[in-house]
Amino acid sequence: MSDPTVIDCPSTCTVTVVHELSLPPLQLTAEEGAAIASAILAVWAVAWAFRMLIQTVKTSDGNQPNED
């Protein structure tokens, strides 16, 4: 972070200018990063489960013998 630039006015005001580059993804705490990572992992796991279910339904041929 850069040092602030202070400008003193001849009257009773003081102006402080701070130049800062702020990228929110780079300012995450470890807990916030873990929460985002676990949410992404959960979505991936649900998508994988749906994919396996669809693949199972597609590969079943429907010619199962009756258990009479």
C-alpha positions as CSV (number, residue, x, y, z in Angstrom):
1,M,0.0,0.0,0.0
2,S,1.4,3.4,-0.8
3,D,1.9,6.3,1.6
4,P,-0.9,8.9,1.7
5,T,-0.1,12.3,0.2
6,V,-1.2,15.1,2.5
7,I,-1.9,18.5,1.1
8,D,-2.1,21.4,3.6
9,C,-4.3,24.3,2.6
10,P,-3.7,27.8,3.8
11,S,-7.1,27.8,5.5
12,T,-8.3,25.3,8.0
13,C,-8.6,22.3,5.7
14,T,-6.4,19.3,5.2
15,V,-6.8,17.0,2.1
16,T,-5.4,13.5,2.2
17,V,-5.1,11.6,-1.0
18,V,-4.5,7.8,-0.9
19,H,-3.8,5.9,-4.1
20,E,-4.6,2.3,-3.6
21,L,-5.2,-0.6,-6.0
22,S,-7.9,-2.8,-4.6
23,L,-8.6,-6.2,-6.0
24,P,-11.3,-7.9,-3.9
25,P,-10.3,-11.5,-4.8
26,L,-6.8,-10.9,-3.6
27,Q,-8.0,-9.5,-0.2
28,L,-9.8,-12.6,1.0
29,T,-9.2,-14.1,4.4
30,A,-8.4,-17.8,4.7
31,E,-11.9,-18.5,6.0
32,E,-13.5,-16.7,3.1
33,G,-11.3,-18.5,0.6
34,A,-12.2,-21.8,2.2
35,A,-15.9,-21.0,2.1
36,I,-15.7,-20.2,-1.7
37,A,-13.6,-23.3,-2.4
38,S,-16.0,-25.6,-0.5
39,A,-19.0,-24.1,-2.4
40,I,-17.3,-24.7,-5.7
41,L,-16.5,-28.2,-4.6
42,A,-20.1,-28.9,-3.6
43,V,-21.4,-27.7,-6.9
44,W,-18.9,-29.9,-8.7
45,A,-19.9,-32.9,-6.6
46,V,-23.6,-32.4,-7.3
47,A,-22.9,-32.0,-11.1
48,W,-20.8,-35.2,-11.0
49,A,-23.6,-37.1,-9.2
50,F,-26.1,-36.0,-11.8
51,R,-23.7,-37.0,-14.6
52,M,-23.3,-40.5,-13.1
53,L,-27.1,-40.8,-12.7
54,I,-27.7,-39.8,-16.3
55,Q,-25.0,-42.2,-17.5
56,T,-26.6,-45.0,-15.5
57,V,-30.0,-44.3,-16.9
58,K,-28.6,-44.2,-20.5
59,T,-26.7,-47.5,-20.2
60,S,-29.7,-49.5,-18.8
61,D,-31.4,-51.2,-21.7
62,G,-34.8,-51.7,-20.2
63,N,-34.7,-55.5,-20.8
64,Q,-34.6,-56.6,-17.2
65,P,-36.2,-60.0,-16.6
66,N,-39.4,-60.1,-14.6
67,E,-39.2,-61.5,-11.1
68,D,-42.5,-63.4,-11.3
